[in-house]
Each structure stands twice: as structure tokens, then as C-alpha cells.
Amino acid sequence: MKSRKALIVLMERTKRPMIVTAGKIMQLTLKTFMTTINRTYSLIAVLKNYQ
């Protein structure tokens, strides 16, 4: 019963999107995080090309 209650709490928490605020300036969601990672990777690839 205890694990079932914990599972229900976990499922309820995952319904809401996780948002991290960076210095009260911008909200970091999974979408913005992935965009940042993709752009960073692209920039590194371009910089490595010029070495």
C-alpha cells in the first residue's frame, strides 16, 4: 500500500512540467534546455572545423 501511494504521488508530480528559473531572468524548460544544448553543439562543431 505504501509503494502504491508513493507511485500515485510520483505520477501526479510528473503531470506538471518541471521549470527551473535561472537568476529570475529566464525559465529553463526541457524545450529551452534542448535548444541550448543543440546550439552549443553546433557552435562547438563549427569552431572545431576552423582548427
N, CA, C and O atoms as a Tinker XYZ file with bonds, in Angstrom:
   204  protein
     1  N      0.821000   -1.197000    0.000000    73     2
     2  CA     0.000000    0.000000    0.000000    64     1     3
     3  C      0.868000    1.266000    0.000000    63     2     4     5
     4  O      0.539000    2.264000   -0.641000    81     3
     5  N      1.992000    1.196000    0.741000    73     3     6
     6  CA     2.872000    2.354000    0.831000    64     5     7
     7  C      3.493000    2.684000   -0.527000    63     6     8     9
     8  O      3.582000    3.850000   -0.911000    81     7
     9  N      3.921000    1.646000   -1.249000    73     7    10
    10  CA     4.531000    1.885000   -2.560000    64     9    11
    11  C      3.496000    2.371000   -3.570000    63    10    12    13
    12  O      3.826000    3.138000   -4.476000    81    11
    13  N      2.265000    1.936000   -3.423000    73    11    14
    14  CA     1.204000    2.403000   -4.322000    64    13    15
    15  C      0.948000    3.891000   -4.113000    63    14    16    17
    16  O      0.758000    4.630000   -5.079000    81    15
    17  N      0.941000    4.328000   -2.867000    73    15    18
    18  CA     0.738000    5.745000   -2.557000    64    17    19
    19  C      1.903000    6.574000   -3.105000    63    18    20    21
    20  O      1.694000    7.657000   -3.652000    81    19
    21  N      3.119000    6.068000   -2.960000    73    19    22
    22  CA     4.292000    6.764000   -3.490000    64    21    23
    23  C      4.226000    6.857000   -5.007000    63    22    24    25
    24  O      4.599000    7.880000   -5.582000    81    23
    25  N      3.757000    5.809000   -5.657000    73    23    26
    26  CA     3.623000    5.814000   -7.111000    64    25    27
    27  C      2.591000    6.843000   -7.562000    63    26    28    29
    28  O      2.796000    7.534000   -8.560000    81    27
    29  N      1.494000    6.944000   -6.838000    73    27    30
    30  CA     0.464000    7.933000   -7.179000    64    29    31
    31  C      1.016000    9.345000   -7.032000    63    30    32    33
    32  O      0.765000   10.199000   -7.883000    81    31
    33  N      1.764000    9.598000   -5.962000    73    31    34
    34  CA     2.376000   10.918000   -5.763000    64    33    35
    35  C      3.348000   11.215000   -6.899000    63    34    36    37
    36  O      3.358000   12.326000   -7.429000    81    35
    37  N      4.160000   10.237000   -7.277000    73    35    38
    38  CA     5.110000   10.414000   -8.376000    64    37    39
    39  C      4.395000   10.718000   -9.686000    63    38    40    41
    40  O      4.821000   11.599000  -10.433000    81    39
    41  N      3.326000   10.007000   -9.968000    73    39    42
    42  CA     2.574000   10.232000  -11.202000    64    41    43
    43  C      1.946000   11.622000  -11.227000    63    42    44    45
    44  O      1.894000   12.254000  -12.282000    81    43
    45  N      1.474000   12.102000  -10.096000    73    43    46
    46  CA     0.898000   13.443000  -10.036000    64    45    47
    47  C      1.969000   14.506000  -10.260000    63    46    48    49
    48  O      1.714000   15.515000  -10.917000    81    47
    49  N      3.147000   14.288000   -9.725000    73    47    50
    50  CA     4.236000   15.255000   -9.896000    64    49    51
    51  C      4.703000   15.334000  -11.343000    63    50    52    53
    52  O      5.091000   16.406000  -11.809000    81    51
    53  N      4.672000   14.226000  -12.053000    73    51    54
    54  CA     5.153000   14.229000  -13.432000    64    53    55
    55  C      4.155000   14.855000  -14.401000    63    54    56    57
    56  O      4.502000   15.118000  -15.552000    81    55
    57  N      2.947000   15.092000  -13.966000    73    55    58
    58  CA     1.957000   15.744000  -14.834000    64    57    59
    59  C      2.308000   17.205000  -15.067000    63    58    60    61
    60  O      2.038000   17.756000  -16.134000    81    59
    61  N      2.914000   17.829000  -14.055000    73    59    62
    62  CA     3.286000   19.235000  -14.170000    64    61    63
    63  C      4.674000   19.347000  -14.787000    63    62    64    65
    64  O      5.575000   18.593000  -14.420000    81    63
    65  N      4.857000   20.280000  -15.721000    73    63    66
    66  CA     6.189000   20.428000  -16.315000    64    65    67
    67  C      7.180000   20.983000  -15.296000    63    66    68    69
    68  O      6.838000   21.840000  -14.480000    81    67
    69  N      8.408000   20.483000  -15.357000    73    67    70
    70  CA     9.441000   20.972000  -14.462000    64    69    71
    71  C     10.061000   22.216000  -15.069000    63    70    72    73
    72  O     10.535000   22.189000  -16.205000    81    71
    73  N     10.057000   23.304000  -14.316000    73    71    74
    74  CA    10.613000   24.565000  -14.799000    64    73    75
    75  C     11.622000   25.059000  -13.773000    63    74    76    77
    76  O     11.312000   25.177000  -12.588000    81    75
    77  N     12.830000   25.347000  -14.242000    73    75    78
    78  CA    13.879000   25.889000  -13.391000    64    77    79
    79  C     14.075000   27.342000  -13.795000    63    78    80    81
    80  O     14.224000   27.640000  -14.980000    81    79
    81  N     14.075000   28.240000  -12.834000    73    79    82
    82  CA    14.285000   29.653000  -13.122000    64    81    83
    83  C     15.765000   29.971000  -12.959000    63    82    84    85
    84  O     16.363000   29.671000  -11.925000    81    83
    85  N     16.347000   30.576000  -13.982000    73    83    86
    86  CA    17.770000   30.918000  -13.963000    64    85    87
    87  C     17.930000   32.390000  -13.608000    63    86    88    89
    88  O     17.761000   33.263000  -14.459000    81    87
    89  N     18.254000   32.657000  -12.357000    73    87    90
    90  CA    18.514000   34.024000  -11.917000    64    89    91
    91  C     17.347000   34.973000  -12.077000    63    90    92    93
    92  O     17.556000   36.169000  -12.277000    81    91
    93  N     16.148000   34.486000  -11.996000    73    91    94
    94  CA    14.923000   35.279000  -12.162000    64    93    95
    95  C     14.878000   35.991000  -13.509000    63    94    96    97
    96  O     14.148000   36.967000  -13.678000    81    95
    97  N     15.661000   35.499000  -14.466000    73    95    98
    98  CA    15.710000   36.120000  -15.791000    64    97    99
    99  C     14.936000   35.296000  -16.802000    63    98   100   101
   100  O     14.113000   35.827000  -17.547000    81    99
   101  N     15.200000   33.999000  -16.828000    73    99   102
   102  CA    14.523000   33.152000  -17.804000    64   101   103
   103  C     14.156000   31.823000  -17.171000    63   102   104   105
   104  O     14.788000   31.369000  -16.217000    81   103
   105  N     13.127000   31.216000  -17.720000    73   103   106
   106  CA    12.698000   29.914000  -17.246000    64   105   107
   107  C     13.295000   28.845000  -18.145000    63   106   108   109
   108  O     13.217000   28.928000  -19.370000    81   107
   109  N     13.890000   27.848000  -17.520000    73   107   110
   110  CA    14.523000   26.770000  -18.267000    64   109   111
   111  C     13.609000   25.557000  -18.244000    63   110   112   113
   112  O     13.486000   24.865000  -17.233000    81   111
   113  N     12.973000   25.316000  -19.382000    73   111   114
   114  CA    12.134000   24.131000  -19.529000    64   113   115
   115  C     12.929000   23.100000  -20.323000    63   114   116   117
   116  O     14.044000   23.375000  -20.765000    81   115
   117  N     12.366000   21.937000  -20.497000    73   115   118
   118  CA    13.060000   20.907000  -21.277000    64   117   119
   119  C     13.284000   21.383000  -22.710000    63   118   120   121
   120  O     14.324000   21.105000  -23.307000    81   119
   121  N     12.314000   22.094000  -23.253000    73   119   122
   122  CA    12.435000   22.587000  -24.633000    64   121   123
   123  C     13.576000   23.599000  -24.757000    63   122   124   125
   124  O     14.388000   23.497000  -25.677000    81   123
   125  N     13.650000   24.576000  -23.845000    73   123   126
   126  CA    14.721000   25.567000  -23.924000    64   125   127
   127  C     16.077000   24.936000  -23.619000    63   126   128   129
   128  O     17.092000   25.348000  -24.182000    81   127
   129  N     16.102000   23.944000  -22.736000    73   127   130
   130  CA    17.350000   23.240000  -22.441000    64   129   131
   131  C     17.856000   22.509000  -23.675000    63   130   132   133
   132  O     19.041000   22.581000  -23.999000    81   131
   133  N     16.966000   21.809000  -24.365000    73   131   134
   134  CA    17.370000   21.071000  -25.560000    64   133   135
   135  C     17.822000   22.022000  -26.668000    63   134   136   137
   136  O     18.775000   21.720000  -27.386000    81   135
   137  N     17.157000   23.154000  -26.815000    73   135   138
   138  CA    17.566000   24.149000  -27.806000    64   137   139
   139  C     18.965000   24.660000  -27.492000    63   138   140   141
   140  O     19.799000   24.788000  -28.389000    81   139
   141  N     19.222000   24.952000  -26.224000    73   139   142
   142  CA    20.535000   25.433000  -25.805000    64   141   143
   143  C     21.612000   24.390000  -26.070000    63   142   144   145
   144  O     22.687000   24.723000  -26.569000    81   143
   145  N     21.338000   23.146000  -25.745000    73   143   146
   146  CA    22.312000   22.075000  -25.971000    64   145   147
   147  C     22.587000   21.903000  -27.464000    63   146   148   149
   148  O     23.742000   21.753000  -27.864000    81   147
   149  N     21.546000   21.921000  -28.288000    73   147   150
   150  CA    21.729000   21.763000  -29.743000    64   149   151
   151  C     22.544000   22.904000  -30.333000    63   150   152   153
   152  O     23.425000   22.671000  -31.160000    81   151
   153  N     22.262000   24.125000  -29.921000    73   151   154
   154  CA    23.009000   25.275000  -30.444000    64   153   155
   155  C     24.454000   25.254000  -29.967000    63   154   156   157
   156  O     25.365000   25.604000  -30.718000    81   155
   157  N     24.664000   24.848000  -28.731000    73   155   158
   158  CA    26.027000   24.744000  -28.210000    64   157   159
   159  C     26.819000   23.703000  -28.987000    63   158   160   161
   160  O     27.975000   23.936000  -29.342000    81   159
   161  N     26.205000   22.565000  -29.248000    73   159   162
   162  CA    26.870000   21.516000  -30.024000    64   161   163
   163  C     27.214000   22.019000  -31.427000    63   162   164   165
   164  O     28.303000   21.755000  -31.937000    81   163
   165  N     26.288000   22.739000  -32.043000    73   163   166
   166  CA    26.543000   23.280000  -33.385000    64   165   167
   167  C     27.703000   24.266000  -33.362000    63   166   168   169
   168  O     28.549000   24.247000  -34.256000    81   167
   169  N     27.750000   25.118000  -32.358000    73   167   170
   170  CA    28.829000   26.095000  -32.243000    64   169   171
   171  C     30.172000   25.397000  -32.044000    63   170   172   173
   172  O     31.168000   25.787000  -32.653000    81   171
   173  N     30.206000   24.388000  -31.212000    73   171   174
   174  CA    31.446000   23.639000  -30.991000    64   173   175
   175  C     31.892000   22.953000  -32.279000    63   174   176   177
   176  O     33.084000   22.922000  -32.585000    81   175
   177  N     30.948000   22.408000  -33.031000    73   175   178
   178  CA    31.288000   21.751000  -34.297000    64   177   179
   179  C     31.885000   22.750000  -35.282000    63   178   180   181
   180  O     32.851000   22.433000  -35.976000    81   179
   181  N     31.324000   23.944000  -35.349000    73   179   182
   182  CA    31.849000   24.977000  -36.252000    64   181   183
   183  C     33.243000   25.399000  -35.808000    63   182   184   185
   184  O     34.143000   25.536000  -36.637000    81   183
   185  N     33.428000   25.605000  -34.513000    73   183   186
   186  CA    34.738000   26.020000  -34.008000    64   185   187
   187  C     35.797000   24.941000  -34.229000    63   186   188   189
   188  O     36.948000   25.264000  -34.523000    81   187
   189  N     35.437000   23.691000  -34.095000    73   187   190
   190  CA    36.395000   22.598000  -34.335000    64   189   191
   191  C     36.773000   22.519000  -35.814000    63   190   192   193
   192  O     37.875000   22.087000  -36.154000    81   191
   193  N     35.868000   22.933000  -36.681000    73   191   194
   194  CA    36.137000   22.930000  -38.120000    64   193   195
   195  C     37.234000   23.923000  -38.482000    63   194   196   197
   196  O     37.972000   23.703000  -39.442000    81   195
   197  N     37.350000   25.004000  -37.733000    73   195   198
   198  CA    38.314000   26.055000  -38.041000    64   197   199
   199  C     39.669000   25.835000  -37.385000    63   198   200   201
   200  O     40.549000   26.685000  -37.520000    81   199
   201  N     39.866000   24.731000  -36.685000    73   199   202
   202  CA    41.166000   24.479000  -36.042000    64   201   203
   203  C     42.178000   23.989000  -37.029000    63   202   204
   204  O     43.323000   23.728000  -36.661000    81   203
